[in-house]
């Protein structure tokens, strides 16, 4: 390789960094002619195999007492990647990972590993090597901007999202080739601890590093939502993980887009769509907050009816006659154009505070009617029975029921807010969750898959340390970088090591090889923290652009100053507040179950009078505190039969479906030897309709001073 014999010759390899061969040559005088000049291209071989093709990167002359030497460093092609800056077209000093993923003005908030690597390597026009990507697990990462970064630095930043990637140079072809691959694609290596045909001696120092295995990875993505304000979205993996646990990793990134559940035309979409952010918000904006209360159909009395009819709180024994309420959204009947967010199915919440803008997409809202029949027991006090005019049975027990109805404004969510001046594009909900809102924010940038990528990558770093051995035969030139190397014949835990080799150091004179395990040098905890800074700049505000103060122009495709909100809550109660219908003596009413089937009939007792004196109220027999008496007739004629003895004293009153005998009381000088009877038709029942023939009271006629005919009254 050189006419001079080196006193030291080492080959140091590291993934995603420059590998180098360092040679130390003793010389008689420092003024001797060097065999190389800095930046000369070289090719170095061992046993006929090329082990490095690159350049002379450093020449150092050393002097110590009587010792004089040259220290020459030969670097592989990664040297060019470390020292060449990534410049976009027009020689802009700001490199943007977004350029390749935003063609046509579209917004794609993620980029694959292979696309990101190609994006960077395609700029390396001075790199004296080809490249090949062998990425089997092409995961996604978050794009970012970088100001005045080298190509090598950008590649290392990409690798932070997937530490399982490894790089090395293949010199088997006519031109060096940079290989970037998953270490899973490389065959694992097993080395014996005892001497063998490949190993002469071995030293081992390994430490399990559970602290490098994060229990949870979280990403906080900050963006400007549709409401013009900064919103944050937390993604984590595992989904039930706790980012506050020790050794968890939490990253922060800023982006200028967000996911929306509505398209640009305002139509709801099945999968959230990425939307370009508008601008950072201003605290000077006035905001409208819209709040709603859930209509709980499982507890309508407490959550709804008692709020609209406060007197129901005093009833106590009120119950639902219909198990489920009827909630109906009404078609829009306003004079103006159908409001943008009007949706007759948006009936989950009743509007309680704020006003809804007629141009709003969210919340969805509508005018609705809520109906339900409620019941009280037959024994309820009379003042409540006046509000429940229908008779029925509930659970086989007689009751009184009434249908209550409320017209009001309903919406599809418990909370929304939007600016009422400045920018407004029809999408105005807050990011949430606030005051009972769904835990899933309505806007944001979900990076759960990225968090999963990082978490899975970090699970492969459980060991730290090194092994050293004297290599024999093929073990001297084997590719160790990026491979999993397990150890046989010693500690059982070492037989299943899944940690990849990060650095390799070879003494080319003694064939002693040292392999280092653990996190890559670029993947220390400090570097993960640095990743937050790298990603803290969004696509439209890089570090340099912020310094230059060159904001993008804004063209509005919507009215930036909309009119004031117009829709507020308006409630109409159609039942329960009006004066109840009066009840009359001898009134007949039908009892029905919750399905509307007739289950019985009742009669209100009425007054019987004879010669101006009231004999009492009949029929009698009402129980349980009710003034109504159950009668056997549920169809056909209903007769009231009244009976007197020969002294014209009342002896009985009964209700029948047929008329009884009629023999009216006579005026005479002596007591007759017969009893007196009357029969009065009270009502006629046909299907579920009652035709009433007598109401209020009945005056018993006396034969003699009247023209009362014989026969039924």
Secondary structure in CASP SS format (residue, H / E / C, confidence):
PFRMAT SS
TARGET T0000
AUTHOR 0000-0000-0000
METHOD secondary structure of the structure
MODEL  1
X C 1.00
X C 1.00
X C 1.00
X C 1.00
X C 1.00
X C 1.00
X C 1.00
X E 1.00
X E 1.00
X E 1.00
X E 1.00
X E 1.00
X E 1.00
X E 1.00
X C 1.00
X C 1.00
X C 1.00
X C 1.00
X C 1.00
X E 1.00
X E 1.00
X E 1.00
X E 1.00
X E 1.00
X E 1.00
X E 1.00
X C 1.00
X C 1.00
X C 1.00
X C 1.00
X C 1.00
X C 1.00
X C 1.00
X C 1.00
X C 1.00
X C 1.00
X C 1.00
X C 1.00
X C 1.00
X C 1.00
X E 1.00
X E 1.00
X E 1.00
X E 1.00
X E 1.00
X E 1.00
X C 1.00
X C 1.00
X E 1.00
X E 1.00
X E 1.00
X E 1.00
X E 1.00
X E 1.00
X E 1.00
X E 1.00
X E 1.00
X E 1.00
X E 1.00
X E 1.00
X E 1.00
X E 1.00
X E 1.00
X E 1.00
X C 1.00
X C 1.00
X E 1.00
X E 1.00
X E 1.00
X E 1.00
X E 1.00
X E 1.00
X E 1.00
X E 1.00
X E 1.00
X E 1.00
X C 1.00
X H 1.00
X H 1.00
X H 1.00
X H 1.00
X H 1.00
X H 1.00
X C 1.00
X E 1.00
X C 1.00
X C 1.00
X C 1.00
X H 1.00
X H 1.00
X H 1.00
X C 1.00
X C 1.00
X E 1.00
X E 1.00
X E 1.00
X C 1.00
X C 1.00
X C 1.00
X C 1.00
X C 1.00
X C 1.00
X H 1.00
X H 1.00
X H 1.00
X C 1.00
X C 1.00
X C 1.00
X C 1.00
X C 1.00
X E 1.00
X E 1.00
X H 1.00
X H 1.00
X H 1.00
X H 1.00
X H 1.00
X H 1.00
X H 1.00
X H 1.00
X H 1.00
X C 1.00
X C 1.00
X C 1.00
X C 1.00
X C 1.00
X C 1.00
X C 1.00
X C 1.00
X E 1.00
X E 1.00
X E 1.00
X E 1.00
X E 1.00
X C 1.00
X C 1.00
X C 1.00
X C 1.00
X C 1.00
X E 1.00
X E 1.00
X C 1.00
X C 1.00
X C 1.00
X E 1.00
X E 1.00
X E 1.00
X C 1.00
X C 1.00
X E 1.00
X H 1.00
X H 1.00
X H 1.00
X H 1.00
X H 1.00
X H 1.00
X H 1.00
X H 1.00
X H 1.00
X C 1.00
X C 1.00
X C 1.00
X C 1.00
X C 1.00
X E 1.00
X E 1.00
X E 1.00
X E 1.00
X E 1.00
X E 1.00
X C 1.00
X C 1.00
X C 1.00
X C 1.00
X C 1.00
X C 1.00
X E 1.00
X E 1.00
X E 1.00
X E 1.00
X E 1.00
X E 1.00
X H 1.00
X H 1.00
X H 1.00
X C 1.00
X C 1.00
X C 1.00
X E 1.00
X E 1.00
X E 1.00
X E 1.00
X C 1.00
X C 1.00
X C 1.00
X C 1.00
X C 1.00
X C 1.00
X E 1.00
X E 1.00
X E 1.00
X E 1.00
X E 1.00
X E 1.00
X E 1.00
X E 1.00
X E 1.00
X E 1.00
X C 1.00
X H 1.00
X H 1.00
X H 1.00
X C 1.00
X C 1.00
X C 1.00
X C 1.00
X E 1.00
X E 1.00
X E 1.00
X E 1.00
X E 1.00
X E 1.00
X E 1.00
X E 1.00
X C 1.00
X C 1.00
X C 1.00
X C 1.00
X C 1.00
X E 1.00
X E 1.00
X E 1.00
X E 1.00
X E 1.00
X E 1.00
X E 1.00
X E 1.00
X C 1.00
X C 1.00
X C 1.00
X C 1.00
X C 1.00
X C 1.00
X C 1.00
X C 1.00
X C 1.00
X C 1.00
X C 1.00
X E 1.00
X E 1.00
X E 1.00
X E 1.00
X E 1.00
X E 1.00
X C 1.00
X C 1.00
X E 1.00
X E 1.00
X E 1.00
X E 1.00
X E 1.00
X E 1.00
X C 1.00
X C 1.00
X C 1.00
X C 1.00
X C 1.00
X E 1.00
X E 1.00
X E 1.00
X E 1.00
X E 1.00
X E 1.00
X E 1.00
X E 1.00
X E 1.00
X C 1.00
X C 1.00
X C 1.00
X C 1.00
X C 1.00
X C 1.00
X C 1.00
X C 1.00
X C 1.00
X C 1.00
X E 1.00
X E 1.00
X E 1.00
X E 1.00
X E 1.00
X E 1.00
X E 1.00
X E 1.00
X C 1.00
X C 1.00
X C 1.00
X C 1.00
X C 1.00
X H 1.00
X H 1.00
X H 1.00
X H 1.00
X H 1.00
X H 1.00
X H 1.00
X H 1.00
X H 1.00
X C 1.00
X H 1.00
X H 1.00
X H 1.00
X H 1.00
X H 1.00
X C 1.00
X C 1.00
X C 1.00
X C 1.00
X E 1.00
X E 1.00
X C 1.00
X C 1.00
X C 1.00
X C 1.00
X C 1.00
X E 1.00
X E 1.00
X E 1.00
X E 1.00
X C 1.00
X C 1.00
X C 1.00
X C 1.00
X C 1.00
X C 1.00
X C 1.00
X C 1.00
X C 1.00
X C 1.00
X C 1.00
X C 1.00
X E 1.00
X C 1.00
X C 1.00
X C 1.00
X C 1.00
X C 1.00
X C 1.00
X E 1.00
X E 1.00
X E 1.00
X E 1.00
X E 1.00
X C 1.00
X C 1.00
X E 1.00
X C 1.00
X C 1.00
X C 1.00
X C 1.00
X C 1.00
X C 1.00
X C 1.00
X C 1.00
X E 1.00
X E 1.00
X E 1.00
X E 1.00
X E 1.00
X E 1.00
X E 1.00
X E 1.00
X E 1.00
X E 1.00
X E 1.00
X E 1.00
X E 1.00
X C 1.00
X C 1.00
X C 1.00
X C 1.00
X H 1.00
X H 1.00
X H 1.00
X H 1.00
X C 1.00
X C 1.00
X C 1.00
X C 1.00
X E 1.00
X E 1.00
X E 1.00
X E 1.00
X E 1.00
X C 1.00
X C 1.00
X E 1.00
X E 1.00
X E 1.00
X E 1.00
X E 1.00
X E 1.00
X E 1.00
X E 1.00
X E 1.00
X E 1.00
X E 1.00
X E 1.00
X E 1.00
X E 1.00
X E 1.00
X C 1.00
X C 1.00
X C 1.00
X E 1.00
X E 1.00
X E 1.00
X E 1.00
X E 1.00
X C 1.00
X C 1.00
X C 1.00
X C 1.00
X C 1.00
X C 1.00
X C 1.00
X C 1.00
X C 1.00
X C 1.00
X C 1.00
X C 1.00
X C 1.00
X C 1.00
X C 1.00
X C 1.00
X C 1.00
X C 1.00
X C 1.00
X C 1.00
X C 1.00
X C 1.00
X C 1.00
X C 1.00
X E 1.00
X C 1.00
X C 1.00
X C 1.00
X H 1.00
X H 1.00
X H 1.00
X H 1.00
X H 1.00
X H 1.00
X H 1.00
X H 1.00
X H 1.00
X H 1.00
X H 1.00
X C 1.00
X C 1.00
X C 1.00
X C 1.00
X E 1.00
X E 1.00
X E 1.00
X E 1.00
X E 1.00
X E 1.00
X E 1.00
X E 1.00
X E 1.00
X C 1.00
X H 1.00
X H 1.00
X H 1.00
X H 1.00
X C 1.00
X C 1.00
X C 1.00
X C 1.00
X C 1.00
X C 1.00
X C 1.00
X E 1.00
X E 1.00
X E 1.00
X E 1.00
X E 1.00
X C 1.00
X C 1.00
X C 1.00
X H 1.00
X H 1.00
X H 1.00
X H 1.00
X H 1.00
X C 1.00
X C 1.00
X C 1.00
X E 1.00
X E 1.00
X E 1.00
X E 1.00
X E 1.00
X E 1.00
X E 1.00
X E 1.00
X C 1.00
X C 1.00
X C 1.00
X C 1.00
X E 1.00
X E 1.00
X E 1.00
X E 1.00
X E 1.00
X E 1.00
X C 1.00
X C 1.00
X C 1.00
X H 1.00
X H 1.00
X H 1.00
X C 1.00
X H 1.00
X H 1.00
X H 1.00
X H 1.00
X H 1.00
X H 1.00
X H 1.00
X H 1.00
X H 1.00
X H 1.00
X C 1.00
X C 1.00
X C 1.00
X C 1.00
X C 1.00
X C 1.00
X C 1.00
X C 1.00
X H 1.00
X H 1.00
X H 1.00
X H 1.00
X H 1.00
X H 1.00
X C 1.00
X C 1.00
X C 1.00
X C 1.00
X C 1.00
X C 1.00
X C 1.00
X C 1.00
X C 1.00
X C 1.00
X C 1.00
X C 1.00
X C 1.00
X C 1.00
X C 1.00
X C 1.00
X C 1.00
X C 1.00
X E 1.00
X C 1.00
X C 1.00
X C 1.00
X C 1.00
X E 1.00
X E 1.00
X C 1.00
X C 1.00
X C 1.00
X C 1.00
X C 1.00
X C 1.00
X C 1.00
X C 1.00
X C 1.00
X C 1.00
X C 1.00
X C 1.00
X C 1.00
X C 1.00
X E 1.00
X E 1.00
X E 1.00
X E 1.00
X E 1.00
X C 1.00
X C 1.00
X C 1.00
X C 1.00
X C 1.00
X E 1.00
X E 1.00
X E 1.00
X E 1.00
X E 1.00
X E 1.00
X E 1.00
X C 1.00
X E 1.00
X E 1.00
X E 1.00
X E 1.00
X E 1.00
X C 1.00
X C 1.00
X E 1.00
X E 1.00
X E 1.00
X E 1.00
X E 1.00
X E 1.00
X C 1.00
X C 1.00
X C 1.00
X C 1.00
X C 1.00
X C 1.00
X C 1.00
X C 1.00
X C 1.00
X E 1.00
X E 1.00
X E 1.00
X E 1.00
X C 1.00
X C 1.00
X C 1.00
X C 1.00
X E 1.00
X E 1.00
X E 1.00
X E 1.00
X E 1.00
X E 1.00
X E 1.00
X E 1.00
X E 1.00
X C 1.00
X C 1.00
X C 1.00
X C 1.00
X C 1.00
X E 1.00
X E 1.00
X E 1.00
X E 1.00
X E 1.00
X E 1.00
X E 1.00
X C 1.00
X C 1.00
X C 1.00
X C 1.00
X C 1.00
X C 1.00
X E 1.00
X C 1.00
X E 1.00
X E 1.00
X C 1.00
X C 1.00
X C 1.00
X C 1.00
X C 1.00
X C 1.00
X C 1.00
X C 1.00
X C 1.00
X E 1.00
X E 1.00
X E 1.00
X E 1.00
X E 1.00
X E 1.00
X E 1.00
X E 1.00
X E 1.00
X E 1.00
X E 1.00
X C 1.00
X C 1.00
X E 1.00
X E 1.00
X E 1.00
X E 1.00
X C 1.00
X C 1.00
X C 1.00
X C 1.00
X E 1.00
X E 1.00
X E 1.00
X E 1.00
X C 1.00
X E 1.00
X E 1.00
X C 1.00
X C 1.00
X C 1.00
X C 1.00
X C 1.00
X C 1.00
X C 1.00
X C 1.00
X C 1.00
X C 1.00
END
